[in-house]
């Protein structure tokens, strides 16, 4: 799908979309529980659909009970042996959360995916499986085949990799026949995502938690208990609308929890550091047009890598030079988000420099794009480029805009609801 973005005045309110991060976790916990759980305020994005497919392969039964409401009849921790390869779409969360769970079948299981998913690093799991004498074969496009059941005990993982590996173990280890400990080698990045997993586990009656800053204790022989839960608002996707408000008008965001464990809630803090005119009113966050300046101290992505693309857009509008640290993991997402943003923002006259894991952007000097922008099959790139065009008041075309369906199918509807002019050229 190609879209055309035209100059717009932004003013309006929206309810933050459901958190994809929370949705994944609650679905998996519900699938592992005994009995029926009800999950409300769920967004049927492509990633969430992938997780629904995976938990169905585990033996859970899923049925819709209204808009955004799902009833999940769990498997009670008894993972079924799938009769076909398990398709994870392009969702890294789905693959890494569910892979260790399928080891509990004690049989060979193959997990496949699309896009760049099978190119993304899985060496953490390979090392853990091989250390226990289990099979782990990463066959490129053919998928990953595992065989053998993980055992309780001591696990050691690097802390500077995706927290999804740690979360995958946290879902699995409570079902084993003994206690386990996860040692994380410092520095521990994306700690907030680990806390989000712990919160989901605790909601479903499973005990697991921090013993110290780098050690997680997980008792075995536990059961997940069915619950009725509501998916919280998504700070990750709300960030695009917050930045849009700061660049072009006024946006009032409702349905966001300031006490959330989501790491991306720091977007409010980052905007404040850039001089954004913002306030909290009657439970809503209001972001208004502001004269923005580059933050004095660097922005650190260690605990919020998904904010990378929209923070690069924000930096392009800030007077001065913005430095972004710990950006390395952006290279192994749906696209290489550093290279992609460098290429696409250059079409608007923005120079993004990257040395190692550090990005530097000199704000100002934007110009209308001379040729179409491309989404690179990456939802966060499409959303960031849309905000960039609207924020600058440029007309431009974005190719491959359907990538937003991965996390927020209603993104363009939300843009239009606050006055943004977005036209579908072809679908």
C-alpha positions as CSV (number, residue, x, y, z in Angstrom):
1,X,0.0,0.0,0.0
2,X,1.3,3.4,-1.0
3,X,0.1,6.6,0.7
4,X,0.3,10.3,0.2
5,X,0.7,12.6,3.2
6,X,-0.3,16.3,2.8
7,X,0.3,19.3,5.0
8,X,-2.2,19.3,7.9
9,X,-3.1,21.1,11.1
10,X,-3.1,18.6,13.9
11,X,-5.6,19.0,16.8
12,X,-7.6,16.3,18.5
13,X,-7.7,13.5,21.0
14,X,-7.2,9.7,20.7
15,X,-7.2,6.7,23.0
16,X,-3.8,5.0,23.0
17,X,-3.9,1.7,21.2
18,X,-3.6,-1.6,23.2
19,X,0.0,-2.4,24.2
20,X,1.4,-5.1,21.9
21,X,4.0,-6.0,24.5
22,X,1.4,-6.5,27.2
23,X,-0.9,-8.4,24.7
24,X,1.7,-11.0,23.8
25,X,2.4,-11.7,27.5
26,X,-1.2,-11.9,28.6
27,X,-2.1,-14.2,25.7
28,X,0.7,-16.6,26.6
29,X,-0.1,-16.7,30.3
30,X,-3.8,-17.3,29.5
31,X,-2.8,-20.1,27.1
32,X,-0.7,-21.8,29.9
33,X,-3.5,-21.5,32.5
34,X,-6.1,-24.1,33.4
35,X,-9.6,-22.9,32.5
36,X,-10.9,-19.9,30.7
37,X,-9.3,-16.5,30.7
38,X,-10.8,-13.3,29.2
39,X,-8.6,-10.7,27.6
40,X,-10.1,-7.3,26.8
41,X,-8.8,-4.3,24.8
42,X,-6.8,-6.4,22.4
43,X,-5.5,-5.1,19.1
44,X,-5.5,-7.7,16.3
45,X,-2.2,-6.6,14.8
46,X,-0.2,-9.0,12.7
47,X,2.2,-9.7,15.6
48,X,-0.7,-10.5,18.0
49,X,-2.2,-12.8,15.4
50,X,1.1,-14.6,15.2
51,X,1.0,-15.2,19.0
52,X,-2.6,-16.4,18.8
53,X,-1.5,-18.9,16.1
54,X,1.3,-20.1,18.4
55,X,-0.8,-20.6,21.5
56,X,-3.4,-22.4,19.4
57,X,-0.6,-24.8,18.3
58,X,0.2,-25.3,22.0
59,X,-3.3,-26.6,22.5
60,X,-5.1,-23.5,23.8
61,X,-8.5,-22.7,22.3
62,X,-9.2,-19.1,21.3
63,X,-12.5,-17.4,20.4
64,X,-13.6,-13.8,19.9
65,X,-16.3,-12.5,22.2
66,X,-16.7,-9.0,20.8
67,X,-14.5,-6.1,19.6
68,X,-11.1,-6.6,21.2
69,X,-12.3,-9.3,23.5
70,X,-10.8,-12.8,23.4
71,X,-11.6,-15.9,25.5
72,X,-8.7,-18.3,25.9
73,X,-9.2,-21.8,27.2
74,X,-5.7,-22.7,28.4
75,X,-3.8,-26.0,28.1
76,X,-3.0,-26.1,31.8
77,X,0.7,-26.1,31.1
78,X,0.5,-29.3,29.0
79,X,1.9,-28.2,25.7
80,X,0.6,-30.1,22.7
81,X,2.9,-31.4,20.0
82,X,2.1,-29.4,16.9
83,X,1.3,-31.4,13.8
84,X,3.0,-28.8,11.5
85,X,5.7,-26.1,11.7
86,X,4.6,-23.3,14.0
87,X,4.4,-20.0,12.0
88,X,5.6,-16.9,13.9
89,X,5.0,-14.3,11.2
90,X,7.5,-11.5,11.5
91,X,7.2,-11.3,15.3
92,X,10.4,-11.6,17.3
93,X,8.4,-11.6,20.5
94,X,6.3,-14.5,19.4
95,X,9.3,-16.6,18.4
96,X,11.4,-16.0,21.4
97,X,8.6,-16.1,23.9
98,X,7.2,-19.4,22.6
99,X,10.3,-21.3,21.5
100,X,11.3,-22.6,25.0
101,X,7.7,-23.5,25.8
102,X,7.7,-25.9,22.8
103,X,10.7,-27.7,24.3
104,X,8.2,-29.0,27.0
105,X,6.7,-31.4,24.3
106,X,10.1,-33.3,24.5
107,X,9.8,-33.8,20.7
108,X,11.1,-32.1,17.6
109,X,9.2,-28.9,16.9
110,X,10.0,-26.5,14.0
111,X,9.2,-22.8,14.2
112,X,9.2,-20.7,11.0
113,X,8.7,-17.0,10.2
114,X,8.6,-14.4,7.5
115,X,10.5,-11.3,6.5
116,X,13.8,-10.9,8.4
117,X,12.6,-12.9,11.4
118,X,14.8,-16.0,10.7
119,X,17.8,-13.7,10.1
120,X,17.6,-12.2,13.6
121,X,20.0,-13.6,16.2
122,X,19.0,-16.6,18.2
123,X,22.4,-17.6,19.5
124,X,21.4,-17.1,23.1
125,X,18.9,-20.0,22.8
126,X,21.3,-22.1,20.8
127,X,23.9,-21.9,23.6
128,X,21.3,-22.7,26.3
129,X,19.9,-25.7,24.4
130,X,23.4,-27.1,23.4
131,X,24.6,-26.7,27.0
132,X,21.9,-29.1,28.1
133,X,22.6,-31.5,25.2
134,X,19.4,-30.6,23.4
135,X,18.9,-30.1,19.6
136,X,18.8,-26.5,18.2
137,X,19.1,-26.3,14.4
138,X,18.8,-22.8,12.9
139,X,18.1,-23.6,9.2
140,X,17.7,-20.2,7.8
141,X,14.5,-19.8,5.9
142,X,13.6,-23.4,6.8
143,X,13.1,-22.2,10.4
144,X,14.4,-23.3,13.8
145,X,14.0,-26.9,14.9
146,X,14.4,-27.8,18.6
147,X,14.2,-31.2,20.3
148,X,14.4,-32.1,23.9
149,X,13.0,-30.7,27.1
150,X,14.7,-27.9,29.1
151,X,15.5,-28.8,32.6
152,X,15.4,-26.7,35.8
153,X,18.6,-25.2,37.2
154,X,21.1,-22.4,36.7
155,X,20.8,-20.3,33.5
156,X,23.3,-17.5,32.5
157,X,22.5,-15.0,29.8
158,X,24.2,-11.8,28.6
159,X,22.4,-8.7,29.6
160,X,23.1,-6.7,26.5
161,X,20.8,-8.8,24.2
162,X,17.1,-8.7,23.7
163,X,15.1,-9.3,26.9
164,X,12.8,-11.5,24.9
165,X,15.2,-14.4,25.6
166,X,14.9,-13.9,29.3
167,X,11.1,-13.5,29.0
168,X,10.9,-16.8,27.1
169,X,12.6,-18.6,30.0
170,X,10.4,-16.8,32.5
171,X,7.3,-18.2,30.9
172,X,8.8,-21.7,30.7
173,X,10.7,-22.3,33.9
174,X,7.8,-22.2,36.4
175,X,6.3,-25.3,34.6
176,X,9.5,-27.4,35.2
177,X,9.9,-29.9,38.0
178,X,12.4,-27.9,40.1
179,X,13.6,-24.4,40.9
180,X,15.6,-22.3,38.6
181,X,17.8,-19.2,38.7
182,X,18.5,-16.8,35.8
183,X,21.8,-15.0,36.1
184,X,22.1,-12.0,33.8
185,X,25.5,-10.6,33.0
186,X,25.6,-6.9,33.5
187,X,24.7,-4.4,32.1
188,X,21.0,-5.5,32.2
189,X,19.3,-3.7,29.3
190,X,15.6,-3.5,28.7
191,X,14.9,-4.3,32.3
192,X,11.5,-2.7,32.0
193,X,10.4,-5.4,29.5
194,X,11.5,-8.1,32.0
195,X,9.4,-6.4,34.6
196,X,6.5,-6.4,32.2
197,X,6.8,-10.2,31.9
198,X,7.1,-10.6,35.7
199,X,3.9,-8.5,36.1
200,X,2.0,-10.7,33.7
201,X,3.2,-13.9,35.5
202,X,2.2,-12.5,38.8
203,X,-1.3,-11.5,37.4
204,X,-1.8,-15.2,36.5
205,X,-0.6,-16.5,39.9
206,X,2.9,-17.4,39.0
207,X,5.8,-16.4,41.4
208,X,9.1,-15.2,39.9
209,X,11.1,-12.1,40.8
210,X,14.4,-10.4,41.3
211,X,16.8,-11.6,44.0
212,X,19.2,-8.8,43.2
213,X,19.9,-6.5,40.2
214,X,21.2,-9.3,38.0
215,X,19.5,-12.4,39.3
216,X,15.9,-13.8,38.8
217,X,14.6,-16.6,41.0
218,X,11.9,-18.8,39.4
219,X,10.3,-21.6,41.6
220,X,9.2,-24.7,39.7
221,X,6.1,-26.9,39.9
222,X,3.8,-23.9,39.5
223,X,0.5,-23.5,37.7
224,X,-0.9,-20.6,35.8
225,X,-4.4,-19.6,36.9
226,X,-7.1,-18.3,34.6
227,X,-7.9,-14.5,34.9
228,X,-9.9,-11.7,33.3
229,X,-7.5,-9.0,32.3
230,X,-7.4,-5.8,30.3
231,X,-4.5,-4.9,28.0
232,X,-3.1,-1.5,29.0
233,X,-2.5,1.4,26.6
234,X,0.7,1.2,24.5
235,X,3.4,3.8,25.2
236,X,5.4,2.6,22.2
237,X,2.9,3.5,19.6
238,X,1.5,6.5,21.5
239,X,5.0,7.9,21.2
240,X,4.4,8.7,17.5
241,X,1.3,10.7,18.3
242,X,3.0,12.5,21.2
243,X,5.9,13.6,18.9
244,X,3.3,14.6,16.2
245,X,1.6,16.9,18.8
246,X,4.9,18.5,19.7
247,X,5.8,19.2,16.1
248,X,2.5,20.2,14.5
249,X,-0.4,21.0,16.8
250,X,-2.1,19.6,19.8
251,X,-2.7,15.9,20.6
252,X,-4.4,14.7,23.7
253,X,-3.6,11.0,24.5
254,X,-5.9,9.0,26.8
255,X,-5.6,5.6,28.2
256,X,-1.9,5.6,29.2
257,X,-0.8,4.4,32.6
258,X,2.1,6.5,34.1
259,X,2.9,3.6,36.5
260,X,3.2,1.1,33.6
261,X,6.3,-1.2,33.5
262,X,6.6,-0.3,29.8
263,X,10.0,1.2,29.2
264,X,8.8,3.4,26.3
265,X,6.9,5.6,28.7
266,X,10.1,7.6,28.9
267,X,9.0,9.3,25.7
268,X,7.2,11.9,27.9
269,X,10.5,12.6,29.7
270,X,12.5,12.8,26.5
271,X,9.9,15.3,25.0
272,X,10.1,17.4,28.2
273,X,13.9,17.5,27.9
274,X,13.5,18.8,24.4
275,X,11.2,21.7,25.6
276,X,7.9,20.2,24.6
277,X,4.8,22.0,25.8
278,X,3.0,19.2,27.7
279,X,0.7,18.7,30.6
280,X,-1.3,16.0,32.3
281,X,-5.0,16.8,32.6
282,X,-7.8,14.6,33.9
283,X,-5.7,11.5,33.3
284,X,-4.8,12.4,29.8
285,X,-1.4,13.5,28.4
286,X,-1.5,16.7,26.2
287,X,1.3,17.4,23.8
288,X,1.4,20.8,22.0
289,X,3.4,22.5,19.3
290,X,6.7,23.7,20.8
291,X,10.0,25.3,19.9
292,X,12.2,22.2,20.4
293,X,15.9,22.1,21.4
294,X,18.3,19.2,21.5
295,X,18.6,17.7,24.9
296,X,21.8,18.7,26.8
297,X,22.7,15.1,27.8
298,X,22.5,12.1,25.4
299,X,19.4,10.0,25.0
300,X,19.9,6.4,26.0
301,X,18.1,3.7,24.1
302,X,19.3,0.8,26.3
303,X,15.8,0.3,27.9
304,X,13.7,1.6,25.0
305,X,15.1,0.6,21.6
306,X,11.7,0.7,19.9
307,X,11.7,4.5,20.3
308,X,14.7,4.8,18.0
309,X,13.0,5.8,14.8
310,X,10.7,8.4,16.2
311,X,13.4,9.9,18.4
312,X,15.5,10.3,15.2
313,X,12.6,12.2,13.7
314,X,12.2,14.3,16.9
315,X,16.0,15.1,16.8
316,X,15.7,16.4,13.2
317,X,13.3,19.1,14.5
318,X,15.4,20.1,17.5
319,X,17.7,23.1,17.4
320,X,21.2,21.8,18.0
321,X,22.8,18.3,18.0
322,X,21.1,15.3,19.5
323,X,23.2,12.3,20.6
324,X,21.5,8.9,21.0
325,X,23.4,6.1,22.8
326,X,23.1,2.3,22.8
327,X,21.4,2.2,19.4
328,X,23.1,-1.0,18.2
329,X,20.0,-3.3,18.5
330,X,18.2,-1.1,16.0
331,X,20.2,-2.9,13.3
332,X,18.5,-6.3,14.0
333,X,14.8,-5.3,13.9
334,X,12.4,-5.7,11.0
335,X,14.9,-3.6,9.1
336,X,18.3,-2.2,9.9
337,X,16.6,0.9,11.5
338,X,19.7,2.9,11.6
339,X,20.6,2.5,7.9
340,X,16.9,2.8,7.0
341,X,16.4,6.0,8.8
342,X,19.7,7.4,7.4
343,X,18.6,6.6,3.9
344,X,15.0,7.9,4.2
345,X,15.6,11.0,6.2
346,X,18.4,12.0,3.8
347,X,15.7,12.4,1.2
348,X,14.4,15.3,3.4
349,X,17.9,16.8,3.9
350,X,18.5,15.3,7.3
351,X,22.0,13.9,8.0
352,X,22.1,11.0,10.6
353,X,25.6,10.0,11.6
354,X,26.3,6.8,13.3
355,X,29.6,5.6,14.8
356,X,29.5,2.3,16.6
357,X,26.3,2.3,18.7
358,X,26.0,6.1,18.9
359,X,23.9,8.3,16.6
360,X,24.3,12.0,16.2
361,X,21.7,14.2,14.4
362,X,22.0,18.0,13.7
363,X,18.6,19.5,13.7
364,X,17.2,21.9,11.2
365,X,17.6,22.2,7.4
366,X,14.8,19.9,6.3
367,X,13.5,20.0,2.8
368,X,10.6,18.4,0.9
369,X,11.5,14.9,-0.3
370,X,12.3,14.8,-4.0
371,X,11.3,11.2,-4.4
372,X,9.0,8.7,-2.5
373,X,10.0,7.5,0.9
374,X,10.0,3.7,1.5
375,X,8.8,1.8,4.5
376,X,11.2,-1.1,4.2
377,X,8.6,-3.5,5.6
378,X,9.0,-2.0,9.0
379,X,6.0,-0.6,10.9
380,X,8.0,1.8,13.1
381,X,9.8,3.2,10.0
382,X,6.4,3.9,8.3
383,X,5.0,5.6,11.3
384,X,8.1,7.7,12.0
385,X,8.2,8.9,8.3
386,X,4.5,9.8,8.5
387,X,5.2,11.9,11.5
388,X,8.2,13.5,9.8
389,X,6.2,14.6,6.8
390,X,3.3,15.9,8.8
391,X,5.6,17.6,11.3
392,X,7.5,19.4,8.5
393,X,4.3,20.3,6.6
394,X,5.6,18.5,3.5
395,X,3.7,16.6,0.9
396,X,5.2,13.2,0.2
397,X,4.6,9.6,-0.7
398,X,5.4,6.6,1.5
399,X,5.6,3.2,-0.2
400,X,4.9,0.0,1.6
401,X,2.8,1.7,4.2
402,X,0.9,-1.5,5.0
403,X,3.7,-2.4,7.4
404,X,1.8,-0.6,10.1
405,X,-0.5,-3.6,10.3
406,X,2.3,-5.4,12.2
407,X,1.6,-3.4,15.4
408,X,-1.1,-0.8,14.8
409,X,-3.6,-1.4,12.0
410,X,-5.5,1.7,13.0
411,X,-2.6,4.0,12.8
412,X,-3.7,6.0,9.8
413,X,-7.2,6.2,11.1
414,X,-5.8,7.7,14.3
415,X,-3.8,10.2,12.2
416,X,-6.9,11.3,10.4
417,X,-8.9,11.6,13.6
418,X,-6.5,14.4,14.7
419,X,-6.6,16.2,11.4
420,X,-3.8,14.5,9.5
421,X,-4.3,14.2,5.7
422,X,-3.3,10.7,4.6
423,X,-4.6,9.3,1.3
424,X,-4.2,5.8,0.1
425,X,-2.9,5.8,-3.5
426,X,-3.1,2.1,-4.1
427,X,-3.6,-1.0,-2.0
